[in-house]
């Protein structure tokens, strides 16, 4: 009983430290992409694989850095473009201009784009396909699984709003979101994996749980 309690306690502590490590890696802003990919890697390989070694987070951060950094720069520019559009149309809306109503359209597009980033950085964490292929495949996965994407989008909005209202929860929300999103994302990934890849994945999972 005591060993089970301490095992659960160890997982909770690992989870909190993992989120703190993620937030620290996000401080430079330009490294947010690799930080997200490394966090998903840990959720998949460690928390769901039976181990919880936080030190592996920084190894995952380093391994995915090149592709995830490039993906973050590309998506950051697109995100900034949408934010500027929201700002401009928001001012127009406040002035009573008809075109100002487009701010809602750009806001929805921004949320959809955030959801695409979830697919993208999770994909980079799971597959070593390079920047161009990762950008394309993540988009195909999102568009090919609309219900899954919608569920992730709704959950993402809830988490963002909740964190905005209670900033103290920022220390658990990033990891908690990916924990809840993990099964959805993995189901999308597995549908597009070859039988050889699936067999390899299952063997790795058996080794992790051994």
Secondary structure, 3 states (H helix, E strand, C coil): CHHHHHHHHHHHHHHHHHHHHHHHHHCCCCCHHHHHHHHHHHHHHHHCCCCCCCHHHHHHHHHCHHHHHHHHHHHHHHHHHHHHHHHHHHHHHHCCCHHHHHHHHHHHHHHHHHHHHHHHHHHHHHCCCCHHHHHHHHHHHHHHCHHHHHHHHHHHHHHHHHHHHCHHHHHHHHHHHHHHHHHHHHHHHHHCCCHHHHHHHHHHHHHHHC
